[in-house]
Amino acid sequence: MRKIFIFLLLIIAFHSYLSANDRLKISYESLFSSGENLPFWFVHNQNGKYPLNTSSAQLLSVQGKYGFENVFYSPLSIELGTNLVSSYGNEFGAHFNELYTKFTLWNWKLEAGLFKEPEYFHHLSSTNGHIDRSNNNRPYPRIRLATDEYIPFLFWKDWFRFKAEYDEGILNDERVVKDTRLHHKSLFLKAIISGSVHVSVGMNHYVKWGGISPQYGELPSSFNDYITYILGKQGTDNFPRTDQLNVAGDHLGSYHIQVDFPLNNFGEVSIYLSHPFEDKSGMELDNWIDNLYGIYFDTKKNGIVSKVLYEYMYTIHQSGHIHQYGVMRGRDNYFNHGYYRTGFTYRGYSMASPLFSPVVPHETRQAIQNNRIAMHHVAVMGQLTENLQWNGKFTQSRNLGTYNNPYEEDKMQITTLLSVDYSPEKLPFTISISTAADYGQLYEKRTGVMLSLSKSW
């Protein structure tokens, strides 16, 4: 406890030495709910920083970023970042939500530590635009080699760009399979048409591998085994039987298509589709009907309504209700797995869309209790005055549970959020007031209020 307060004091004292490109933000948040838990949109898509299973919470965070440009008069840049969060709900807790080092050289970057994913669509999306890749969970320890967003490709730079990532991490929370490794790679290609229309296609691929299983003991983790995992090959004799019949480890990911184009003098539009796969049948589009669809409109102007987003997600099909054992087709059971039973979750939060919930991390059968969903999501952002901004979210979903454990009846759910940010010139901080409400059969009926005070340098 004493070390945390000393750390906070050092950061506050250090802020006067930050350059114009550096950032320091201190915020305090107070949240209250009428139910046993905080409303859905208060805690989700917030990098897992809020405590779960509490009706109220007090949160103090100190976020800092420091950069070194042109190190030794070279193209190399270095960035150090941290976000220390202390909270009190049912009990006191403190953790680093971010703690990383990033090296950038010639449009490539190497990141190591705890870092969140880049944010798209101004935090309006229900899942950051990707069905399998949100900022819902707390960052986990990893190292990543990647391009710095889209970069030109050789001599086709005027009309063709690409974005790539390769990272390795460890899920070091309390899990059924202890110390599960998580491999991720992605490749996205962008074509620039007529200088203003951008068409992007790409794929995310994740593999959970290694670790210590209560059923199989220490899972294969040699270098040759690692190659087997990341290439999606069948396991050899030292792998569990299911890995020998299918592929080694737990594979999942998504295909992504996005088109960005201007709308004359009215702003810009992005249309996107994110398609999940959990095994070979998904990769070969047996579940072609399951997708996240989205459209985002940005006026590029300040107004009462300046940004609007609509998403529809359907994940009920899952390659059909009949499972063909051996060829692994049907009943895909998104983001769950046979022996990696904690699923695609981290510290109680879904790592994919937060709609894949509730999450029961230590369930003996499956962690994600609900993955067959039909969802509508609308989000709006605008500016009422120069110092007063607002945003709102409305999400309606029909929830069926899973194929193996379906709900007796479909559960309808509505989750809402309305936030106002006020930055008066006469006050040295920003005031944010939010209210949220959940109605339906999936979660308890509850409303909540959040008050936030923050100061940035």
N, C-alpha and C positions, 0 to 999 in steps of 0.2 A: 504493500500500500504506500509506504513512504517513498519507495523508488519511483512509483508512478507519478506522485505529486512533484518530486524533484524533476522528473523528465518534463512535465508540463511547464514548470517554471523556466527551465532551460530553453524550451522552444519559444515561449513568450518573450524572454529576454533576447533571443537570437533574431527576432523578426526585423529589428532595425538594420541588420546587415544584409538583408535580402535585396537582390537586384530587381529591376523592373519585370524581369521574366519569371521571377520566383513567386510563390504563393504561400500564404499562411491563412488558415481559416479556423476559427474557434466557434463552436456552436453548442448550445444547450437546448434540449428538447424535453418536453413534459407531455406524456401521453396518458389518456384515460379512456376506459371502455365501460359500457354498461353491462357487458357480459363477462364471462370467465377469461376470455382471451381478447387481444386487441383486434380491431377490424382488419380484414384481409389486405387492403391496399396500403395500410399503414406500415406493415412489416415486410411485404413482398416487393421484389425488385429493388431492394435497398442493400444489396451486398451482405445480407445476413447479419446486419449489425445489431438488430433488435433482439432482446430475449424472447423466447417462446413461452407459451403457457403462463401468461400473466395478464391481469386486467389493467395494470398501470405500469408505467416505466419512466424513469428519469435517465437521460442520456447526455453525457458530456463527451465531445470529440474534439481532438486537435489534429488538424490535417496540414501537413507541410510538404512543400516541393522545392527543391533547390537544384539549379542547373549550372553546369560548366560548359560554356561554348568554346569551340575551337581550341581544344586542349593541346598545349604545346604547339600552337599555331598550325594545327592540323584540322582536317574535316571532322575529327572525332568530337562528339558531345556526350556528356555524362549527366544523368539525372538521378537524384536521390529523392525518394518519396516515402512518406509515412502517414498513417492515420491511426492514432491511438484512441480507442473508444472505451469509456468506462460507463457502466450502466447499473441501474438498480431496479429490479422488478420484484420477484419473490426473494431474490438474493442478490448480493453484489457480485459484479463480474467486470473484468477488464481484459482487453485483448488488442492486438495490433490487427486492424482490419486491412491495412496496407503496410508493407515494409519491403521496399524493393530498390534495386539499382538497375538502371537502364543505360546501355551504351548504344549510340547511334553513329553510323559511319556509312557514307555513300548510299543513303536510302535503305539501309539495313539496320536492324536493331537486335540487341541481345538483352533480354530481361531476365532477372532472377529474383526470387523472393515471393512475396504476397502482393499480387497486383490484380486489378479488376479488368474486365473486358472493355474495349471502347464502347461508348454510348452512342446509339443511333436514334434518330427521330425524336430528339429532345425529351427522352424519357416518357414518351406517350404510349409506346408500344406495350402490349401485354407481356412481351417476351423478347424485347430488343430486336425484333425483326426476324429472329431465327427460332424455330420451334424447339431446337435442342440446345440452345446456347444463350442463356440469359445472364443478367447480373443479379439473380435472385439469391444465390448462396454466397457465403463468406469466401473470399479468395483462399485457395489452398497453396501449399508450397510447390513451386515449379520453376523450370527454366525454359525459356522460349527463344528461338531464333526465328526472325520474321522480317518481312519487308515492312517499311514504314508506310502503311496503307498501300494504295495502288501506286506502282512505279512503272515507268516506260519500259517496254521490252525491245531491246536491241535497236535496230534501225526502223522498226514499225512504231516508234514512240508517238507519232501524230494520231494514230488511230487504234492502238492496241496497248493495253496495260495488264499487269497481273499483280496479285496479292497472294502471299504464301506464308504459312506458319508451320513450325514444327516444335512441339514442346513435350516435356516429360515432367510428371508431378507425382506426388504421393498424397493419398487421402488418409491423413493421420488422425482422423476423428475415431470415435468408438464405433467399430463396425463388426459385422459378422465375420468377414475375412479381414484380419488385422493387417495394416500397412499395405492396403491395395494400391498398386501403381496405376496411374492414368496416363495413357499416351494420347496425344492429339496431333493431327495434322490437317491442313486445309490448303486448297488451291482455288483461287477465283480469277477468272479472266474477264476483262472488260473491253468491249469494242465501242469506239467513239464514232458515231454516225453523223455526218453533216455538222460535226463540231459541237452539237448541242444535245443530241440524243445518245444516252449511254445505256448499253445492254450488258449486264453482268450475269455470268453463270459460274457456279462453283460447288464445292462439296466440303463438308466437315466430316471428319472420321475420328471416332474415339475408340480406344480399347482399354478395358480394365484388365490388368494382368498381375501375376505374381501375388505375393502376400501369404498369410498363414491362415488356412481354412480349418475350422473345427471338424470338418468332414474328411478332408483329404490331406491335412497336414500342410507342410510347406510346399507351395505350388512352384512349378518349374520357373526358374528365373535366370538361367545362364544366358550368355550372349547369343548362342544359337537359338535358345528358346525365345529370346526377345525378337529375333528376326522372324521366327515363326508367328509370333503374336501380331506384329505390326503389318506383315504381309497378308494376314488373313488366311494362313495355311491350316490344314488339319493338324491336330496335335499328334505327336509320336507316342511311343509306349509309356513314357514317363508322365504323360498328361492324364487327367481324369477321363473316364470313358466318354462322357458327353463331348469333350473337346476332340476326341479321336473320331467321333462320328460327324461332327460339324466343323467348326474352326476353333482354334485355341483362344481362350479368353472370352470376354464379353464385348462384342462389337456393336456399335450403334453410330448414328450420325444423320446427316441430312443432305439433300440436294437443294440448291438455292438458285432462283432466277429473279432478276430485278431489272426493271426498265425505268430510267430517269429521263424526264424531258420537260422543257419549258412549256408554259401555257400562255403564249403571247405575252401580254403585259400583266397577267394576273398572278404570276408566281411560277412555282415548279411543282411537279407531280412525280411521285415514286410509286410504282406498282410492283409487288413482289409476291413470290410463292416459295414456301419452305416445306419440303417433303421429307418426312422421317423414314429411316430404315433401322430395323433392329436385327435383321439377319439377311440371308441371301434373297428371300422372297421380297423383302422391302427394297433391296437394291435393284432387283429386277422388276419392280413396280407392280407386283401383285396387289399391293395396297395403294394403287394409284389414286384412289378417291380420298385418302387421308392426307390433308395438307393444312398449312397455315396460309391464308390469303390475306394480303394487306394492300391498302392504298393510303398514301400520305400526301397531303397538300400543304404547301408552305407559300404564303402570299409574299414573303420577303419584305413585308411592311409591318409597321406597328399599328395595331388596331384592336378592337374589342375581340375579334376572332382573327388570329394570324396563322394558326396551324391547326389542322384537323387530320385525325387518323381514324381509319376503320379497319378492323380485322375480323376475319371469320376463320375459326379453327374447327376441323372435323377429324376425329381420330377413332371413330367407332368401328370401322371395317377391320383393320389390322390383318389383312390378307385372308379373311374369312374365319368362320367359327370352327372349322375342322382342322386339327393339327396333324400334319403328316410327319410322324416321327421318323428320323433318319435323314429325310431331305429338308427338315426344318422349314416347313411352310404352314402358314395359318396360325391364328391365335398368337400374334407377334408379342403381345404383352409389353408394350413400350416402356422402356427405362427400368424394367425389372429383369432379374436373371435367376437361373436355377440355383447356383451356389454363391454368386456375389449378391446375396439376398438384401443387402442394404441398398442395392440399386444405384441409379444415377442420382444420388443425393449426397449432401455434405453438411454435417452438423445440423441435421433435421430439416434442411431446405432442399427442394428440388433444384437440380442443376440445369434442368431444361425449363420449359415454360412453367411458371408457378401454378398454373391451372392443374398441373399433374399433382394433385394433393387430395386428401390429407397424406402426410408422410409419417410412417411409423418406423423409425430407423432400425429397431431391433426385432421387428416382426419375423417370426421363424419361416414364413412363407414368401412374403413380398413386402417391400418397404412402401412403395407407392400404391395406395389403396384404390386410386381412381385414375385410369388412363384412357377410358373410352368416353369422349367428350365432344359435344357440339357447342361452340361458343361464339357469341357476338360481342365485340368490344369497340367502344367509341371513346375517343379522347380528344379534348380541345384545349388549346392554349391561346391566351390573348393578353392585351394590355389595356387596362381601363383608363389610367392616366400615366404620366411619365414615370411616376414612382410606384405605381400599383399594377401588379401582374396577377393573373389568375390561371388556373388550369383545372380541368375536371375529367373524371373517368367514370364510365358506366359499362359494366360487364355483366352479361347474362349468359348462363351456361346450363346445359342439360347433361347430367352426369350419370353414367351407367355402372361405375365401378370397374372391374376387370372381367375378362372372360372366365377366369377360374373362380372369382368371388364377386359375382354380380350383385348389385343392389336388388332387393325384391321389387322395387318400383324406381323408375327414373327420378333422380333428385334434381329439382330445379333450384337455381341459385342466382341471386343478384348481388353484386358488390359494387359500391360506389365510393367516389372520393371527390372532394372539392377543396382546393387550396387557394389561398390569397397571400401574396408576398408584398410587403410594404417596405420601401427603402426611403424614408424621408431624409431630406438634406440636413435637417436640424438634429437628427439623431445619429450617433456613431455606429449604428448596427441595423440589420434587417430583421423585421418582424414577420413571421409566417404563422398563419392560423389555418388549420385544416380540420375538416370534419369528414368522417367516413361512416358507412353503414352497410351491414350485410343482412339480407333477407332470403330465406329459403329453407330447404331441407338438408343441405350438405353441412352447413355450419349453424351454430346457434344464432338467433336473432340478436343483433348488437349494434350499437352506435358508439362513436368515439370522437374525441376532440384532441388535437395536438397543438401545442404552442411551442414555437421555436424562435430563439434569438441567436443571431449569428453575426460575426464580424470578420471581414476579409481584408488582408493587406496585399 
